[in-house]
C-alpha cells in the first residue's frame, strides 16, 4: 500500500520531542490508517517494538506478567534491545481494545518507565473500557485519526498545484472550477486509505463499491463483537442494517 502523508504526523513528532510526554492513545475507526501511520513513525526511532494484541503471542506478555517492569524487561530481551536504549525505543500496542489489562497498564508505563515512548492504537475503545477496572485518567493523552481529508487526498493524487491554489483567499477564478471537480471526485471516493489506494492504481471508481461493502461488513462484525448481550446486539444490528 502506498504511504500517504498524514497531517497527524506533525503532532506525533511534537509528542516524541516532548520531555513530559505521556503514553499516547491513537483512536480512530477501523481501516483509517492508524497502524500504517505508526509503523512509518516507528522508522524514526533507533528501536521499536510492535505488538498486535489481537495475536495471542503478543497479548501473552500482558497475561503472563503481573507488573509492568517484567513486561518491559521481557520485551527488551526478546527484541535484543539494551535497557540503556529504552529512551530511544518506541513500544506500539496495536489493537489495544483486545486487552483490558494493557489499557490499565498504560498508567504504569507512564509512572515507572516515562523514558519509554509508548503508543497504543485501537477502535471501539468505549466498549473495551467497560471491562477496564481502573482507566489511566490523566496519565495518557489522545490523538484521533480520521480518513484522509481533502488536502491529504490531494497530496495522495499528486495535485500539489491545487493545494497551492487553496491557500489563496479568495480562490482565484481560473482555479475555482478545477478545485470543484477535484472535490466532487473526492466526495465520491472518500478518504479511506484502501479505497484511495485502489483508485490510484486503477484510475476508476468502478471497483470502489466492493471495497466499501467489505469495510462496512468489517464495521458490522466489529460492533456486534463488543456488544454485551443478545438484546444490545440485535438493536445495533438493526440500526446498522437500516
N, C-alpha and C positions, 0 to 999 in steps of 0.2 A: 504494500500500500504506500502511495506517495505520502510524504510527510507534509503536513500543512502548517503554515505559520500561524500560531495562535497568540492572540493578544495577552492571554493569561501568562505566557512565558515570562513577560516582564515582571509580573507580580511574583513569580517563582524565584526569579533572580534576586529581587528585593528581600524575599523571605530568607533565602540562602545567606545573604550578606548581613542579616540582622543578628547581632550578637545575643539578642534576647528572644530569639525565635522559640516558638512552641511547636509541638507536633502539629502538622498540617493535615486537615481532613479535606480532601478534594471530593466534592459532591457533584452529582450530575446524573442524568438519565443514562440508561444503557446505550452503548454504541455512539456516544458523542465524542469519544476520543480521549478519555481520561488515561487509560493505560498507555496509549501511544505517546501522549504528551509527557508523561513522567518517564517513560523509557528513554525518550530523547533527552529530557532534562538530566537524567542519570549519567549521561555521557560526559557531563561537565564535572563529574566527581572522580577522584582517584580510585575510589572503591564504591561498589554498590551491591546491595543485597536485595533481590527482588523476589518477593513471596506472593503467590496467588493462593489465598486462603480457601478457595474452592477445591484445591488439591489437598488431599489428606496428608500427603508427605510434607506440605508446607504448614498446614494447620497443626501438625504434630507438635511443633515447638511450644505452642500455647496450651496444648493438652498435657504434655509430658512434664512441664516445669511449672512450679508454683510461684516463682518470683522472677522479676524482670532481669536480674543480674545473670541468672542461669541461662535465660533465653538469649541474652546478648552474647555471653561467653560461648554458648553452643553455636550461634550463628557465625561469629567471628572465626571460630575454629573450623567449622565446616567450609567456610568461604576462603580460608587461608589468609585472613586479614589480621595483622598485628594489632593488639589493643592500643598501641601508641598511635595508630592511624584512625582512631574512631572519629576524630573531628573532621576527617576527610572522607567520611563514609556516609552514604545515603541508604537508609532502610526503607523500602517501599512495601507497604502492606496492601496489596490489591484485593478487592472483593472482601473488605473487612466486615461487611454486614454478615458474613458467614460465621464469624467468630465473636460472640458477645464478650468473651474473655479478652480478646485482643483489643476491643474497644475500651474496656475497663482499664487495660494496662497502658493505654496512651498516657495516662496521668503519671505513671511510674517511669516511663521513658523520659518524661519532662523533668520529674523530680530527681531521678537518680542518674540519668545519662543525658544532661542538657547539651553536651557537646555532639551527640549523635543526631544527625539530620534524619527526621522521621516524617514520612508522608504516608497517609492512608487514603485509599480511594474506595468508594462504594456507591451503590444505588439503593434506593428504598430503605435508607437508614432509619426512617421513622419506625418502620416495623421492627427492625433489629433492636432498636433502643428499648422496646418493651421487655426484652429479655435481659437487659443490662442492669445489674444490681446497683452499680454506682457509676454514673456517667461522669467523665472528667471535665466538669464545668469549670471554665476559667483556665484550664490547663491545655487547651487546644485552640487552634484558630482554623478558620474555614475559607475555602475558595469554592466557587461554583462554576463549573464548565458547562456552557450551553453549546448547541450546534453552531457551526460556522456562521458568523454574522456576515453582512453584505461585504464589508471590507475584507474579511478573511477569505470569502468566496472569490472576490476579485483578484486577490493575491494568488489563489489556487489556480485560477484560469489565466494567469499572467496578464491581467489587464491593469498594469501599473499606471498607464496613462489615464484611465478612468478614475483611479484613486486620486491622482493628482488633481483632476478636474473637480472632484468632490470637495477639495479643500478651499475652493473659491466660493465666496458668498457675495452676491448671488451667483448661482451656477451660470456659466456663460451660455448664450443661446445655442451656439453650434454644438455644445456638448449635451444639451438637455435631452434630445430625442435618443441619442446613443445610450445615455445613462438609464433612461426609462426602459429601453429594450433590454439592457443588461439586468435591471432589477426585475422586470417581468419574467425573464428566464430564471433568475434566482428564486423568485416566488414559486415557480413550477418545480424546480429541482429541490429546493430546500437546502439545509445546511448539514445534513447528516453525512459524516465523512465517507462512509461506504458508498452512498448514493453519488456524492460529488466525484469520488474516485472512478466509479463506473461511467459517469458522464464524460469525464476527461479521457477515458480510454476509448469509448465508443462514439463520442460526439453525437449521441442520440438519446432522446428521452424514452424511447420505446421499451427499454429494459427496466426502467426505474420502478414501475408499479409492483413488479415481482419482489424487488428489494424492500420496498416499503411494506408489503404484505408480510414478508419474513420478519422485519423489525417489529411490526405490530403484534405478530404471534409471540415473539420473544417477550414483549411487554406484558401480554396477557398471561403467559405462563409464569412470569416473574411475580406479578401481583398476586395471583392465586396461590403461589407457593408460600407467601408470607402472611396469608390470612389466618385468623386464629380459630375458625370454626366453619362448619358447613354453611350456616346462615350468612355469615360475612362473605364467604367465598362465592355463594350464589348471587348475592347482591352485587358484588364487584364484577362478577362475570356478566351479569345482566347489563350493568352500566357500560361496560366495555364493548358489549355486543350491539348496543343500540346506537 
